[in-house]
Amino acid sequence: MKEFENTPYPSMIRNLPEIDIPIDGIRGWLLQSDGAQIVFFDIDPVGKMPDHSHCAQWGIMLSGKMKLTIGNDTKIYQKGDRYYIPEGIVHSAEFLTKVFVIDVFDDPNRYQIKK
């Protein structure tokens, strides 16, 4: 099997620790610093995630299609699109296809490492 056949992430990313996320069909690999986290997500078309809020989040779509609602603004995001969700703003996402996205969170404790 070729390295990039099913994912845009090379082994140097897939060898990072996985995040502990209790949703079937969502995987993420964690790059951690003292003040932030970067998560390389691999998300199946799992449908809509409920409204929620947390620390500030910036993301860039690598592939796929998702509907993202930030506050009262809903848009479809695809390859190359970027978004920013300020801290405390209610948002939700609906994954319409398989999605690969990189998200940066300004909270170093947003996700824990899967044990």
KARAGI-V196699 format. One record per residue. D_CENTER is the distance of its C-alpha to the mean C-alpha in whole Angstrom. Layout:
BEGIN
d_center=D_CENTER
d_center=D_CENTER
END
This chain:
BEGIN
d_center=25
d_center=24
d_center=21
d_center=19
d_center=20
d_center=17
d_center=14
d_center=14
d_center=13
d_center=17
d_center=18
d_center=18
d_center=14
d_center=14
d_center=17
d_center=15
d_center=15
d_center=12
d_center=11
d_center=13
d_center=11
d_center=14
d_center=12
d_center=14
d_center=12
d_center=9
d_center=9
d_center=7
d_center=10
d_center=10
d_center=12
d_center=14
d_center=17
d_center=19
d_center=18
d_center=14
d_center=11
d_center=9
d_center=6
d_center=6
d_center=4
d_center=7
d_center=8
d_center=11
d_center=13
d_center=13
d_center=14
d_center=14
d_center=12
d_center=15
d_center=15
d_center=14
d_center=14
d_center=13
d_center=14
d_center=13
d_center=9
d_center=9
d_center=7
d_center=9
d_center=9
d_center=10
d_center=12
d_center=12
d_center=12
d_center=11
d_center=13
d_center=12
d_center=14
d_center=15
d_center=18
d_center=20
d_center=19
d_center=17
d_center=16
d_center=15
d_center=13
d_center=13
d_center=13
d_center=14
d_center=13
d_center=12
d_center=11
d_center=12
d_center=12
d_center=15
d_center=16
d_center=17
d_center=16
d_center=16
d_center=13
d_center=12
d_center=10
d_center=12
d_center=11
d_center=14
d_center=14
d_center=12
d_center=9
d_center=7
d_center=5
d_center=6
d_center=5
d_center=8
d_center=10
d_center=14
d_center=14
d_center=15
d_center=15
d_center=12
d_center=11
d_center=14
d_center=15
d_center=16
d_center=20
END
